[in-house]
Amino acid sequence: MRDYQKLDVWRKAHLFTLQVYKEILPIMPNEEKFALTQQIRRATYSIPLNIVEGSGKNTDKDFTSYLDNALGSAKEVEYAFILIRDLNYINEDLYAVVNKSINEIKAMLIAFIKFLRGGK
């Protein structure tokens, strides 16, 4: 078992989730409240939640499976931000900020997964 709060990738994902809750979700249009906004919310907090859940597993193989799920959620969030940018729900500057964060999280997850799989 690992202390997930000591993992840089968890901290980054947690801060990203807070950023999405504070900066993105409040500006989403009301007509997206029960559709796209809800999907973004779930996919975003799924990233740190999967890291947390996986950290409680006993083997690297099991932990890696949860990190794979976190990476899948990060890819989902990545597309959601492309969509809301193209729908003009967020401007290009805000998109650039969140896109940079999600790309950093994806890179950290990929590196961690590779490390746990023995660098293969």
Backbone hydrogen bonds, N-H to C=O, Kabsch-Sander energy under -0.5 kcal/mol:
donor,donor_aa,acceptor,acceptor_aa,energy
2,R,55,S,-2.4
4,Y,2,R,-1.1
6,K,3,D,-2.1
7,L,4,Y,-1.7
8,D,6,K,-0.5
11,R,7,L,-2.3
12,K,8,D,-2.6
13,A,9,V,-2.2
14,H,10,W,-2.8
15,L,11,R,-2.5
16,F,12,K,-2.2
17,T,13,A,-2.2
18,L,14,H,-2.2
19,Q,15,L,-2.3
20,V,16,F,-2.6
21,Y,17,T,-2.4
22,K,18,L,-2.3
23,E,19,Q,-3.1
24,I,19,Q,-0.6
24,I,20,V,-1.5
25,L,20,V,-2.5
27,I,24,I,-1.3
28,M,24,I,-0.6
28,M,25,L,-1.1
32,E,29,P,-1.9
33,K,30,N,-1.9
35,A,32,E,-1.4
37,T,32,E,-2.1
38,Q,32,E,-0.6
39,Q,35,A,-2.2
40,I,36,L,-2.7
41,R,37,T,-2.4
42,R,38,Q,-2.5
43,A,39,Q,-2.6
44,T,40,I,-2.5
45,Y,41,R,-2.3
46,S,42,R,-1.3
47,I,43,A,-0.8
47,I,44,T,-1.0
49,L,45,Y,-1.8
50,N,46,S,-2.3
51,I,47,I,-1.6
52,V,48,P,-2.5
53,E,49,L,-2.8
54,G,50,N,-2.6
55,S,51,I,-1.9
56,G,52,V,-0.7
56,G,53,E,-1.1
57,K,54,G,-1.9
63,F,59,T,-2.4
64,T,60,D,-3.0
65,S,61,K,-1.5
66,Y,62,D,-1.3
67,L,63,F,-2.0
68,D,64,T,-2.5
69,N,65,S,-1.6
70,A,66,Y,-2.3
71,L,67,L,-2.4
72,G,68,D,-2.2
73,S,69,N,-2.2
74,A,70,A,-2.2
75,K,71,L,-2.2
76,E,72,G,-1.9
77,V,73,S,-2.5
78,E,74,A,-2.5
79,Y,75,K,-2.1
80,A,76,E,-2.3
81,F,77,V,-2.2
82,I,78,E,-1.5
83,L,79,Y,-2.7
84,I,80,A,-2.6
85,R,81,F,-1.8
86,D,82,I,-2.5
87,L,83,L,-1.8
88,N,85,R,-1.7
89,Y,84,I,-2.8
90,I,84,I,-1.1
95,Y,91,N,-2.4
96,A,92,E,-2.3
97,V,93,D,-1.6
98,V,94,L,-2.4
99,N,95,Y,-2.9
100,K,96,A,-2.0
101,S,97,V,-1.8
102,I,98,V,-2.5
103,N,99,N,-2.2
104,E,100,K,-1.9
105,I,101,S,-2.3
106,K,102,I,-2.5
107,A,103,N,-2.2
108,M,104,E,-2.3
109,L,105,I,-2.6
110,I,106,K,-2.7
111,A,107,A,-2.4
112,F,108,M,-2.3
113,I,109,L,-2.9
114,K,110,I,-2.4
115,F,111,A,-2.3
116,L,112,F,-2.7
117,R,113,I,-1.8
118,G,115,F,-1.7
119,G,114,K,-3.4
120,K,114,K,-0.5
